[in-house]
Amino acid sequence: MSSYWHTFRHEKAKLATQSSSAEGEEDVVIRDGNLEFTREAGAGNDSQPSYQEASGAPVEKESPLGYGVNWFTIVFLNIGQMIGTGVFSTPGSILRGLGSVGLSLMFWFIGFLVAAAGMSTYLELAAYFPNRSGAQVVYLEQGYPRPKYFFPTAYAMLNVLLAFSSSNAIVLSTYTFRIAGHSPTEWEAKGVALAGYTLATLVVILSNKWSLRFSNYVGVIKVGILVFISITGFVVLGGGVKSIPDPGQNFRNAFDGTTGDASGVVRALVRVNYAYEGYANAFNVVNEIKNPIRTIRWAGPLSLLIVAILYIFVNIAYFAAVPKEGIIGSQTAAAAIFFETVFGKGNAGRGLSFLILVSSFGNLISNLIGAGRIIRECGRQGVLPYPAFWASTQPFGTPLGPYLLKYVLTVLMIVAPPFGDAFDFVVDLKSYPDAVFILVMAVGLYFIRRHRKRINAEAPEFKAWDVVVVFWILIQVLLLVMPWVPPAGGIYAGSVSFFYATYCFTGLAILAACALYYWIWVHFLPKRGGYAIRQTVLILDSGAQTHELVKVPLSELEEWDARHDVIGKQVAGSGSGYEPKEGSEDGGGVFRERVVVDGEKRVDA
């Protein structure tokens, strides 16, 4: 380890130099008004060339995290994050909101359609940038390249300040004690939560290959759990359980009792949507997939289809075993009632607790893998201090810096706030800003299409239908509006004892703080300090690349710009560099320039 840290201190000083002989081809710069696009070809994952605005993080043509993500891993990365506790806990609340068994089953199918629309949108975005991992980070950065560094800064601040996964760790702890038949004190529960999260973090830190394999194994177990419940449900429907004399009662007149309450319907949609969250997890590892778009194009939908079918079958099993009134009137999860009815109270509690324990731990692993790539990509944009720390994959070939950040913040979140309102509030805090960014990202797809059309870029390997994208955007608007609708019991009847929408106001305040920080850092301080912010490219010993944003005195700005290209690489040879070419008078001209390193430059008008 000591040699690693010695190497790490010197990695930062290694500056990227553009070399056409090393790359085997010239770098193409396409200027459209004040935007500068580079064509990035020759990626090690055999993807098509991408066109990205030059302020974005540099493309790593050889992934320092390797190429260990195949179609099987794609399927179970998504499944591992989708199948958490939602399918065990939400069916009862969904039925209460909708009023009828028939409509409840339909909503699980509608949730599948919403998730499929989201996956189509993500797939088109990934097709534009198939050599970048990090999903949302990249798509926000490229959808909104101006104001320069604004969205990277805001998104990075949110994901650094709120990078904790305490809720799943606490769920894991809770069900561990239920299996043991012990009622823990608060600190006993926190201790087991820390142990579980520490184990999950060690798994992903020590080996990228084995963390992906572990995610696959746990994902297979999760599917097996839902298959077991589904088969049990069909046995019940076939009359194989004598204690359930009429398994078809809930399916006769299945739409009786359907509610006319719009609030209940929308809240049910929110809960179904929550159960499908995680379908886009594989997009966080795109640069680690060979032929990523062709592979995700069928493996991603396959994962979603598997989960949707199992969700519907599991709900059919619940309704076959438990009377409608029992599910609506009970305060426990539908899965708990199902197990008690079919297997008896003695075995049901422990059986269900084990299933949820496995699901929670698998969710921790899948979440860490995806979130580690997201935070690493934020660091590679240069908007976080010490970018080499975030981008480095040494010493284990894993994103150690992002994992350590998540671990430290999750430990603080488990230990610091007491269980109750304070804990629930902080856990919910990130959900509203996340929803804002998802909506902005979806709308940004149309800006990316416009940019690519103007620079005459090649057609992507996949393009979503407009009706699908618009449908998904409208759903995101609905999910942003609904948290402001007061619950049925009044403004103090939410999940906390204080004002129900406090987390929404606080989330918006965090976004405003991100905007203020950006203005101070990018505009106010440079103006006061007499410098400009420029980006340079660092190449670490592991092959990882990252931007570093540096302060350049205004007196040295012209010389700096002459020695660096649009990406931030220092050009080889004296007097060689990128010289901005003015467009038409209205700034709308599009120009292609080939930047070479022998002191000359060709311009293709």
N, C-alpha and C positions, 0 to 999 in steps of 0.2 A: 504493500500500500504506500509506503514512503516514496518508492520510486515513481508511483503513479502521480502523487501530489507534486513531486519535483518536476515531472514532465508537464503536468497541467499548468504550472506557473509559467512555463516557457511557451506553451502552445499559443497563447494569446498574442505573442509577438510575431507570429508567422503571418506575413501579409500575402494575400493572393495576388499573383501576377498573371495578367491575361497573356496567353501564349497560343497563337493559332496553330503552331506546329504541334503543341501538346494536345490540343483539342481535336486536331485533324480537320477542322473546318473554321470558317470565319464566323464571328458573332454578328448576327443581324440585328440592327436597331431600327425600329420603325417609330417615327415621330408623328403624333396626331395632336396638334395643338400643344398643350403643355404636358401631354402624356408621352412617355417613352417606353415602348414595348420591345422586349427582346424575345427572339425565337430560340427556344431551348430544345435541342434535339440530342439524340444519342444516349438517352437514359438507360441505366443498367437494368431496369425492369421491363425493357422492350416495349415501352409505351410510345404512342404517337408524339410528335413534337408539340410543345405548348407555347403559347404566347402570353407572357406575363408582364405587367407593368413593372418597370425597373426598380421601384421603391420597395417591392416585395422581397421577402427573404430569398437568398440565392438558392438556385436549384442544385440539389446534391445528385449528380448524375450516377454515382454509386452510393447506394444507401449504406450508411455506417451501421445500421441496425440489421443488415442482411436482408435476405429474401425468403424468410421462413414462413410466410403467410400463403398457404395454398387454399383451394376452394373449400376444403373441409374446415380449416381454421376460420375462414370468412363466415361460414354457416354458424359455427358455434361461438364465435365472438359476438355475433348479433344475438343468437339465442341466449347466451349467457347473461347478457344485459337485459334482454326483454323479460325473461322468466325470473322474476324476483319474488316479491311477496304479493304483487297485485292480484294475480289470479286466485290466490287463496283468501284475500281479504276484501276485495271490492265487489264481488257479485251481489252480496246482500244489499249494499248501499245503492248499487245500480238498479236493482229490482225495486227498492223503495222509491227511487226517483222516477221510475217509469211506470210502475203499477202493475205490469203484466209480464208473464213469463215469455210470451211470444215476442214482444217488443224488446225485452232484455236480450234474448238470443240474437235478434236482428242487429242490436247495437254492437255486439261483438263482431259481427260481419262489417258493419259500418266503420268500426275502428280499424279493421283490416284495410278497407278502402282508403281511409285517411293516411294510414301508414304507408300504403303502396304509392299514394300520390307524393308523399314526402320522399320516399326512396327514389322515385323517378326524378324528382328535382335534384336530389343529392347526386344521382348518377350522371345527370347532364353536367353539373358543376365539376364533378370529378373528371369527366371526359375532357374538359377544358384544361385541367391541371393534373394530368395523370402521374406526374413525377413529383408531387408534393403531398406529404402526409399532413394531418392536422385538421382536415375537413373545414369546419366553420372558420377557423383562423384564416385559412387561405382564401375562402370564398368571400369573406367580408373585406379582406385586404385588397382583393382584386376587383370586387364589385364597386368599391368606393376608394379608389386610389388618391382622390383629393377630397378634403384637405389631407396633405401628405402626413402619414403616420397617425391620423386621428383614430380610425377604427382599430388598427393594431394596438394603439396605446390604451384605448378604452376597454377593449376585450381582454388584453393582457392584465390590466389592473383588476378587472372583475375576477378573472380566473386565478390570479395569484392571491388576492385578499380573501376570496371565498373558496379556496381549493381544499375543501374538507369533505370527507365521506363518513361522518360520524353516525348518521341515521342507520345505515346498514350494519355498522359495527355494533350498535346498541341492540338492533333486532337480533343479530347473531347471539349476543350475550343473553338476551331475554329467553330465547328458546333453548339455549344450552342449560340454563337453570330449570326450565320446565321439564326437560328430559331427566334431569337429576332429581326432580321432585322437591326442589328447595326454593324457598322464597328469599332472594338475596337482599342484602342492604344495598343502598345506592353505590357505595364504593366497591362492593363485591361485583356488582353489575359492570361498573366502569372498568374494574381490573380485568375481567374476562373480555370485555370489548377491546381493551388495549392489546391483550394477548392475541386475540383473533386478527386484529388489524396488523399487528406486528408480523405475524406469520404470513399473511397475504402480501405484505410489502416485501418481506425477504424473498418470497417466491419470485416476484417480478424483478427484483434487483439483481439476484444472483445469476439468472440465465434468461435471456430472451427466448431461446428455443424451448426451454422447459416450462417457462411461464405460459407460452402459447399452447404447448401440449397439455398443461394442467387445465387451462381454460377449456380445451377440447374435452378432456375427461369429465370435468364437472358438468359441462354442457350436455354430454351424453347422459349423465345421471339425471339431470333435470328433465330431459325429454322422457327418460324412462319412468320418472315419477308421474308425469302427466299421462303417459300411456297407461300406467297401472291404474290411475284414477279413472281414465276413460273406459278401460276394459271392465273395471268393477262396475261402472255405471251401466254398461250394456248387460252385464250379468244381472244387475238389479232389474233393468227393463224386461229381461227375459223371464223374470219371476224366480230367479235363483236364490233370492234372500227371503226366507220365510217371514222374517220380522217386518217386511214391507209388503203388505197385502195388495196394494194398488199403486204400482210404480208409474202408471200412466195418468194419474189424476191431474197433474199440473199441465199436461199436454192437451187435455180436452178443454175446449174453449180457451185456448192459450192467451187470447188477447183480451179476456175479461179483466176489467179494472184498469185498463190503459189510462194514464193520467192526461189531463189537459193542461197541466202546469208547465209552462215553458221553462221556468227556472229549473225544475226537476229534470227535464229532458236534457238541458244543456249541461247541468252538473254531472249527469250520467255520462255524457260524451267526454267530459273532462276526465272522469275516472277511467273510462275505457282507453282513452288516449294515453293516460299514465301507464296502463298495463302493457302497452305496445312500445313504450319508450326503450330505446336501445337498438332499434332496427338499423340505425345509421352508424353503428360503432365501427364497422369494418372500413368506413371511409376515413377513419383516423389513421389507418396504416397503409394507405394506397401505394406509397413509394416502396413498400416492402413486398408487393405482390407482382409477380411476373404476369405480363399482359393484363394489367389491372382491370381495365374496363370490360374486356371480353369475359374475364373471370367473374367479376362482381355482377355483371349484367344478368347472369343466371343463378349464381350462388346466393346473392343477396335476396332476390325474390323467393328463392327456395327456402331460406331461413324464415322469412316472414310467413310464407304459406304453411310451413310446418307448425309454427306457433299459433297461427290463426285457427287451423283445423283442431289442434289440441285444445285451445281455449274454448272453442264451441263444444267439443266433446266433453270437456271437463264440466262445463256449465250444464250440459244435458244430464251428466251424472249427478250433479247436485240436485237438480230439479226432479230427477227420478227417485231419489232417496228421501228427500226432505219436502214436506208440504210447503206450499208457497207462504202461508202465514208464519210458519216456523222460521223461514229465512228472513222475512220482513221484520218480524217482531223480535228477533234475537239480537243481542249486542255482540255476539261472538262472530268469528269469521264463518262464512259458508262452508269452508273446508272442514272446520272443526265439527260442525253439526253433521256433515256428511260422514265423517269417520266415526262419530259417536253412534249414529244411526245404523251404520253397516257393521261395524266391528265391536261395538259396545264401548262403554265409557272407560273401562279399565285400560284398554290398549290404544284407544283413539288419541288421547292427549299426547302420549309419547311418540306415536307414529307421526302425527301431524307436525309436532315440534321438530322431529328429525328432518322431515322434508323441507320445512322452512329454513332450518339451520343450514342445510346443504345449499339451498337456493341463495341464501344471504351471502354465504362465503364465496360461492361462484360469482355472484354479482360484484363483490369486492374486487376479485381478480380481473374480471372483464372491464370494470370501471377504471381500475388502475392502469391497465394496458392502454385504453383509449385516452384517458386524461393525461397520462405521461407524454403521449405524442402531442397533444394539444398544447400543453405548457412548454414543451421543447420547441414547438414551432413559434410560439409567442416569443421565446427567448431568441430564436434565430432571426426574428425581424429586427432585432437590435433595440427594441423599445424598453427592455428590462436591463438593469445594471448587470455587469459581468456576463455578457452574452456567451462567452466560452464555457462558463459553468453550466448553462442550460443546454447548450448544444453538444457538449462532450458525451461520448458513449463509453468512456473508460472508467474503471478497469474491467468491467464485466460485459461490455458490449450492449449495455442497456442505458436508458436515459436516467442516470443516477440522480442528477440535480432535481428534475421535476418530481421524481418519486420521493426524495427526501423532503421537498417542500410540502407535498401532500401529507406525508407522514407526520411532520411536525405540527402542521395546522390541524390535522385530524386529532392528534393527541391532545392539543390544547382545547379543541371543541368537546372532546369527551370528558376531559378533566375539569375544565373551568366552569361552565354554566351548570347549575343544578337541574335535575330532571324537572320537567313541568313546562310552564309557559315560556320561560326564557330559552330553554333548549329547543322547543318546537319552533319558536319564532326565528331563531338563528338558522335552523335547518331549512326553513321555508324561504329565507332571505334571498337566496340566489335564483329562485324559480322565476320571479317576475322579470328581472333583467335578462335572464336566459331567453324567455319568451319574446322579449323585444328584439334581441339579436337574431332569433330564428326568423321572425317576420322580415326584418331588414335584409337578412341574407337571401330570403326567397325573392323579394323584390329586386335585389341586386342581380339576380340571374338575367333580368332583362337589360340591365346596364352592360353586363359582360357580353351578351349577344350583340348589343349595339357596337361596342368597342371592336369586337372581332369582325363585324361586317364592314366597319370603316377601314380596317387595316387589311381587309381581304384575306383573312386567315382561312385555313382549310376547315372543312366541315368536321364536327366532332364525331366520335364513334357512336355516340348516343345523343338523341335530342328528345326531350319530353314534349308531349302534346301540350299546347297552351291551355286547353281546358283543364288538364290535370294540374298544372302549375297554379292557375287562378283558383281552382278549388282548394288547393292546399293553403294558398295565401289567405283566402276567406276564412278557413278554419283557424289559422293562426290569429287573425283579427278577433274572431270569436273568443279564443282562449285568452286573449289579452283583455277583452271587455268583461268577461264573466266574473273574474275575481272582485270586481267593483260592485257586483249585485249583492245586496245584503242577504244573509241567510234568513231562513223562514222565522227563526226565533228572535230576530232583531240584530242590531249592529254589534252586540256583545255576545252573540251566540255562535261565533266561529270556532276554529280549532284552538284558540287561546281565549283567556278571560277578558282581555282588553279589546280595543277596537279591531274589528275583523280584518280591515284592509291596511293595517299598520305596515305589514311587510311589503305591500305594493308601494306605499308612499316612500318607505325606506329604500326600496329597490330603485325607484326613480331618483331619489336623492343621491344614491351611489353613482348612478349614471351621470348626474349633473356634476358630481365631484370629479368624475373621470374627465369630463369635458373641461372643467376649470383647470385641472392639473395639466391637461394637454396645452391649453392656451398659455399658461404660465411657462411651461417647459419649452415649447416650440416657438412662441412669439414674444412674450414679455421679457424673459430672461435674456435671450439672444439680443434683443433690441437694446436692453440696458447694458449688456456686457460687450457689445461691439463684435459679436461673432455670428457665424451661421452654422447650422447643423448640417453635416454631410455624412454619408454612409461609406464605410469601407468594408471589404470582405476579409474575414479571417478564415484560414484553412487550418484545422487542427491536425495533430499527428494521426488521429484515427481516420482522417478523411472527411470528418464532419465539417460543414461550412456554416458560417453565420455572418450576419451583418453586425457591425459595431457602429453606433452613431457617435461622431466625434465633433468637438467644437473647433471650428476653423476661424481664426481672426479675419475680419473683413479685408485687412490689408494683404492677406495671403490667399484670398479666395480664388482669384484668377489663376494663380499658379497651381493651386490644388486641383481646380477643375481641368486644367490642361494635362495633369498627370494621372487622372483617373477617368475611367469610362463611366457610362450611365449606371452600371450596376454597383460601382464602387471599387472595382479591381484596379490596382496600379498597373498601368500599361508598361510594356517592356520597350526599351529604346528611348533615346532622348528626344524630347520634343514631340512625342507621339501621344495622341489622346483624342478624346471625343470633343468636337466643337459643336455646340448647339446650332442647329440650322433653323432659321426663322421660317415660319409658315407664311400663309397668305395674310393679308392685313387683318382679317377677322379671326386669325388663329386657328382656322379650320383645316389647313392643309395637312395632307398625309404624305410623309417622305420615308423612303427606305434608305438606310445607310449601312454599308459594311465597314466595320471598324477593324483595321488590321494593325499589326504591331511593327511594321518595317519603316514607319515614318511617313507612309502614304495612306490615303483614304479614298475609296471609290464611293460615289454616290449614285444610286439607281433612282432616277427621277420617276 
